[in-house]
Amino acid sequence: MTLLLMAAGSGSRYGKLKQFDGLGTNEEFLMEFSIFDALENGFDHIVVITKSENQAFLQQYLNERLPKKVTVDVIVQSIDDLPEGFEYDGLRQKPWGTAHAVWSARQFIKGDFVIINADDYYGKPAFKAAAEFIKENNSGQFGLVTYKLSDTLSEHGAVSRGVCKVDEDRLVSIEEFTQIESVQGSIIDQTSGLSLHPDDLVSMNFWVCNDKIFDYIHGYFKSFLAISENLEKSEIYLPFVIQEMMIQGVTDVRAIQVKSPWFGVTYYNDKLKAQETIKGFTDEGQYPSPMWAN
């Protein structure tokens, strides 16, 4: 089984490249805890999408630490990686978005795989549930590990969350809210003014997919590039692509509801709490320290 980690972000709100900030008791990156949890549950192929300037460092870093039986591919999300018939004009500066980041791995992944953010912690139960879903899934269905909204907020500022509409265990839709904060005991999206419920299920970009998504992104990307207004700054986002796949009947998505700890480091002030949480997990024996000593 393959784990794909997206680590090509710039960390603008965090103030540095948070993917490579040492948060563990021995300065381990946050992504290493997800990799450890994935390996515990039978994953044996790690793919990381990053920027060109980080590729060599990260490939060496992971090769030196992970068990030799694990295959590691560190891949660059390149702005000039385009479908046939399109060319990069040299003017655009920012990447093409999260769906394009996934598409960058099309030559390296076959079959089922999991997609996560490299700068989030998802918890052991999430990887256990994802592995079980892959082993039991014979229909080509996608999956989305969901979390309760109240468990994913930051004490240090507003966050963006995709709030899920679920019918039993089937994902119906995801609605994006971009300025969610806890205000005097209530959870408010400041942009729309809407109140949200603490138990609302949200997507934290923990997807279970298979390789048919690459062909769909290819067509979606071509349509996107054909619209000149998109070329300067617009992006293609993974949740939008998967929702279109659902609408078109290409796949359906099971909402995998688990009680699993989650935290991220959106803001630099989130770092201390993340370090304390990881230390607690380590002290409890959930992770060895140092992590890859054996």
C-alpha positions in Angstrom: 0.0 0.0 0.0 1.1 3.5 -0.8 1.1 6.7 1.3 1.3 10.0 -0.6 2.3 13.0 1.5 1.8 16.5 0.1 4.8 18.6 1.3 5.1 21.3 -1.4 3.5 24.2 0.6 5.3 27.4 1.5 4.0 27.8 5.1 3.1 31.4 4.7 1.0 31.7 7.9 3.5 29.5 9.9 6.4 31.7 8.9 8.7 28.9 7.7 8.6 25.5 6.0 6.6 23.7 8.7 7.0 20.3 6.9 10.7 20.4 8.0 10.3 21.8 11.5 11.5 19.4 14.1 8.5 18.8 16.4 9.4 15.4 17.9 11.5 14.7 20.9 14.4 14.0 18.6 13.5 16.8 16.2 11.5 14.4 14.0 9.3 16.1 11.3 5.6 15.8 11.7 5.3 13.7 8.6 7.5 11.1 10.2 4.8 10.3 12.7 2.3 9.7 9.8 4.8 7.5 8.0 5.4 5.5 11.2 1.7 5.0 11.7 1.3 4.0 8.1 4.1 1.4 8.2 2.6 -0.1 11.4 -0.5 -0.7 9.3 1.1 -2.4 6.3 2.0 0.5 4.0 5.3 -0.2 2.3 5.6 2.6 -0.3 6.1 6.3 0.7 5.7 9.0 -1.9 6.4 12.6 -1.0 5.5 15.6 -3.2 7.7 18.6 -2.6 9.5 21.5 -4.2 12.6 21.1 -6.3 14.9 22.7 -3.8 13.9 20.2 -1.1 13.9 17.0 -3.2 17.5 15.8 -2.7 17.5 16.6 1.0 14.3 14.9 1.7 15.1 11.8 -0.4 18.4 11.3 1.6 16.8 12.2 4.9 14.1 9.5 4.5 16.4 6.9 2.9 18.7 7.1 5.9 15.9 6.7 8.5 13.1 4.4 7.1 13.4 0.6 7.0 15.2 -0.7 3.9 12.2 -2.7 2.9 10.2 0.6 2.4 10.3 2.2 -1.1 10.7 5.9 -0.9 10.0 8.3 -3.9 10.4 12.0 -3.4 8.8 13.8 -6.4 8.8 17.4 -7.4 5.6 19.3 -8.2 6.8 21.2 -11.2 4.9 24.1 -12.7 5.8 23.0 -16.2 4.4 19.5 -15.7 1.4 20.0 -18.0 -0.8 17.8 -20.2 0.1 17.3 -23.8 -0.6 20.3 -26.0 0.0 22.8 -23.3 3.2 24.7 -22.5 4.3 26.8 -19.5 4.7 30.4 -20.5 7.1 31.3 -17.7 4.9 33.9 -16.1 3.0 32.0 -13.5 4.8 31.7 -10.1 2.6 29.6 -7.8 1.9 25.8 -8.3 -1.2 24.5 -9.9 -2.9 23.3 -6.7 -3.4 20.1 -4.7 -4.9 18.1 -7.4 -1.9 18.8 -9.6 0.4 17.8 -6.8 -1.4 14.4 -6.7 -1.2 14.1 -10.5 2.6 14.6 -10.2 2.8 11.1 -8.8 1.0 9.4 -11.7 4.1 7.5 -12.9 4.9 6.2 -9.4 1.6 4.8 -8.0 -0.5 1.9 -9.1 -3.6 0.7 -7.4 -5.0 2.0 -4.1 -3.2 4.8 -2.1 -3.8 7.2 0.7 -3.3 11.0 0.4 -2.5 13.2 3.4 -1.0 16.6 4.2 2.6 16.3 5.4 2.1 19.0 8.0 -0.9 17.5 9.8 -1.0 14.7 12.5 -3.9 12.3 11.9 -3.5 9.6 14.6 -3.0 5.9 14.6 -6.8 5.0 14.4 -7.0 6.9 11.1 -4.3 4.8 9.4 -5.7 1.6 10.8 -9.2 2.5 9.4 -7.7 3.4 6.0 -5.8 0.2 5.7 -8.8 -1.8 6.6 -10.9 0.1 4.0 -8.3 -0.7 1.3 -8.2 -4.4 2.2 -12.0 -4.7 2.2 -12.7 -2.5 -0.8 -13.3 -4.5 -4.0 -15.5 -1.9 -5.7 -13.1 0.8 -6.5 -14.8 3.1 -4.0 -12.9 6.1 -2.6 -12.7 6.9 1.0 -12.4 10.0 3.2 -11.4 9.9 6.9 -13.5 12.5 8.7 -13.0 14.3 11.9 -15.3 16.3 14.2 -15.0 20.1 13.6 -14.5 20.9 17.2 -11.4 18.7 17.2 -9.7 20.6 14.4 -9.8 24.2 15.4 -6.8 26.4 16.3 -6.5 28.5 19.4 -4.5 31.1 17.4 -6.6 32.1 14.5 -9.2 31.2 11.9 -8.9 28.0 9.9 -10.3 26.7 6.6 -12.4 23.5 6.7 -14.4 21.4 4.3 -17.6 20.6 6.1 -19.0 17.2 5.0 -22.6 16.3 4.3 -22.9 12.6 4.9 -25.8 10.1 4.2 -25.2 7.2 6.6 -21.6 6.4 5.5 -21.7 7.9 2.0 -20.1 11.3 1.4 -22.7 13.6 -0.4 -20.8 16.9 -0.6 -18.1 19.1 1.0 -18.7 22.8 1.5 -15.6 24.9 2.1 -15.6 27.5 4.9 -12.5 29.7 5.0 -12.6 31.7 8.3 -13.8 29.3 11.1 -13.2 30.4 14.7 -14.5 29.5 18.1 -16.1 32.7 19.5 -17.5 32.8 23.0 -18.4 29.1 23.0 -19.8 29.1 19.4 -18.1 28.1 16.2 -18.6 30.8 13.5 -17.5 31.1 9.9 -16.5 34.8 9.9 -16.9 35.1 6.1 -20.5 33.9 5.9 -21.6 34.6 9.4 -22.9 31.0 9.7 -22.8 29.0 12.9 -21.4 25.5 12.7 -22.0 22.6 15.0 -19.1 21.1 17.0 -20.0 17.6 15.7 -20.0 18.6 12.1 -17.8 16.2 10.1 -14.9 17.8 8.3 -12.3 16.8 5.7 -8.7 17.1 6.7 -7.5 15.9 3.4 -7.1 12.3 4.4 -8.3 10.6 1.2 -8.2 6.9 0.1 -8.1 6.7 -3.7 -7.0 4.5 -6.5 -5.0 5.3 -9.7 -8.1 6.1 -11.8 -7.9 9.5 -10.3 -4.9 10.4 -12.4 -6.8 10.0 -15.7 -9.6 12.1 -14.3 -7.3 14.9 -13.1 -5.6 14.9 -16.5 -8.9 15.7 -18.2 -10.0 18.1 -15.5 -6.6 19.9 -15.8 -6.9 20.2 -19.6 -10.3 21.8 -19.3 -9.0 24.2 -16.6 -6.0 25.2 -18.8 -8.3 25.9 -21.7 -9.7 28.9 -19.8 -7.3 31.8 -20.1 -8.5 33.5 -16.9 -7.2 30.5 -14.9 -3.6 30.7 -16.1 -2.2 33.4 -13.9 -3.2 32.4 -10.3 -6.1 29.9 -10.2 -5.5 26.4 -8.9 -7.2 22.9 -9.1 -8.1 21.6 -5.7 -8.3 17.9 -4.9 -11.7 18.0 -3.1 -13.3 19.8 -6.1 -11.9 17.1 -8.5 -13.3 14.3 -6.3 -16.6 16.0 -5.9 -16.9 16.2 -9.7 -16.0 12.5 -10.0 -18.9 11.8 -7.6 -21.3 14.0 -9.6 -20.3 12.3 -12.8 -20.7 8.9 -11.3 -17.1 8.0 -11.8 -16.8 7.0 -8.1 -18.5 7.3 -4.8 -16.8 8.1 -1.5 -17.3 6.4 1.9 -17.0 8.7 4.9 -14.7 6.8 7.2 -15.7 8.1 10.6 -13.0 7.4 13.3 -12.3 8.8 16.7 -8.7 9.8 16.1 -6.6 12.6 17.4 -5.8 15.3 14.9 -3.7 18.5 15.0 -2.0 20.8 12.6 0.5 23.7 12.8 -1.3 26.3 10.8 0.2 29.1 12.9 3.6 29.2 14.5 1.9 29.5 17.9 0.5 26.0 17.3 4.0 24.6 17.5 4.3 24.4 21.3 1.0 22.5 21.7 2.0 20.1 18.9 5.4 19.4 20.6 3.7 18.8 24.0 1.2 16.5 22.4 3.8 14.5 20.6 5.9 14.3 23.7 2.9 12.9 25.5 2.4 10.2 22.9 6.1 9.4 23.1 6.0 9.2 26.9 3.0 6.8 26.6 5.1 4.5 24.4 3.1 5.1 21.2 6.3 6.1 19.4 9.9 5.1 20.1 12.5 7.8 20.8 14.5 8.1 18.6 11.9 7.0 16.2 14.0 5.1 13.7 16.8 3.7 15.9 16.0 0.2 14.8 
